[in-house]
Amino acid sequence: MGIQDTKKAGFIIGAIAPFLGFFIYYLMRFRLFTLKEFWQVLMMQRSLLSGIISISLLMNVLVFTLALNKRKDQLAIGIFIASCVYGGTALAIRWFF
């Protein structure tokens, strides 16, 4: 069956994958804090938030590469669009907050 080769499915995957990357980063670096405490630290230090968003986007690189290797081009386009949205968010946080 598999995942449909559509931009919409790619965008959904591209929107969810960074959350998985964020959680993995949290487990690797900040597991001594609860998620609530970690979130409070991020809200106080916005520059840390934009950096973590950027690191979380590495998960999108993985799913983007997998989509291209499976020749699911429309899926890859959707993932790329979601990555651009996240990247723009990271830049906006860095510049304006």
C-alpha positions as CSV (number, residue, x, y, z in Angstrom):
1,M,0.0,0.0,0.0
2,G,2.4,2.7,1.1
3,I,2.1,6.5,1.2
4,Q,0.4,8.3,-1.6
5,D,2.7,10.3,-3.9
6,T,0.9,13.7,-3.3
7,K,2.1,17.1,-2.2
8,K,-0.5,17.1,0.5
9,A,0.8,13.9,2.1
10,G,4.4,15.2,1.7
11,F,3.4,18.4,3.5
12,I,1.8,16.5,6.3
13,I,4.9,14.3,6.7
14,G,7.2,17.4,6.5
15,A,5.1,19.1,9.1
16,I,5.2,16.2,11.6
17,A,8.8,14.9,11.1
18,P,10.5,18.0,12.8
19,F,8.4,17.3,15.9
20,L,10.0,13.8,16.0
21,G,13.4,15.4,15.5
22,F,12.7,17.9,18.3
23,F,11.7,15.0,20.7
24,I,14.9,13.1,19.8
25,Y,17.0,16.2,20.4
26,Y,15.3,16.7,23.7
27,L,15.9,13.1,24.7
28,M,19.6,13.3,23.8
29,R,20.4,16.7,25.3
30,F,17.8,17.8,27.9
31,R,16.2,14.7,29.3
32,L,17.1,15.8,32.8
33,F,14.4,18.5,32.4
34,T,10.7,17.6,32.1
35,L,9.1,18.6,28.8
36,K,7.3,21.5,30.6
37,E,10.6,22.8,32.1
38,F,12.3,22.5,28.7
39,W,9.5,24.4,27.0
40,Q,9.8,27.2,29.6
41,V,13.5,27.5,29.0
42,L,12.9,27.7,25.2
43,M,10.3,30.5,25.7
44,M,12.8,32.5,27.8
45,Q,15.7,31.9,25.3
46,R,14.2,32.4,21.8
47,S,17.6,32.0,20.1
48,L,17.8,28.5,21.5
49,L,14.4,27.8,20.0
50,S,15.4,28.8,16.5
51,G,18.5,26.7,16.7
52,I,16.5,23.7,17.9
53,I,14.0,24.2,15.0
54,S,16.9,24.1,12.6
55,I,18.2,20.9,14.1
56,S,14.8,19.4,14.0
57,L,14.7,20.0,10.3
58,L,17.3,17.4,9.9
59,M,14.5,14.9,10.2
60,N,13.0,16.4,7.1
61,V,16.2,15.9,5.3
62,L,15.9,12.2,6.1
63,V,12.3,11.8,4.9
64,F,13.0,14.1,1.9
65,T,15.9,11.8,0.8
66,L,13.8,8.7,1.4
67,A,11.0,10.1,-0.8
68,L,13.5,11.0,-3.6
69,N,15.1,7.5,-3.4
70,K,11.6,5.9,-3.7
71,R,11.0,8.2,-6.7
72,K,8.0,9.8,-5.0
73,D,8.6,13.3,-6.4
74,Q,5.3,14.9,-5.4
75,L,5.8,13.7,-1.8
76,A,9.3,15.2,-1.9
77,I,7.9,18.5,-3.1
78,G,5.4,18.6,-0.2
79,I,8.2,17.8,2.3
80,F,10.3,20.6,0.8
81,I,7.5,23.1,1.1
82,A,7.0,22.2,4.8
83,S,10.7,22.5,5.3
84,C,10.7,26.0,3.8
85,V,7.8,27.0,6.2
86,Y,9.8,25.7,9.2
87,G,13.0,27.4,8.0
88,G,11.2,30.7,7.5
89,T,9.8,30.3,11.0
90,A,13.2,29.7,12.5
91,L,14.6,32.8,10.7
92,A,11.6,34.9,11.8
93,I,12.2,33.9,15.4
94,R,15.9,34.6,15.2
95,W,15.4,38.1,13.6
96,F,12.3,39.4,15.3
97,F,12.2,37.9,18.7
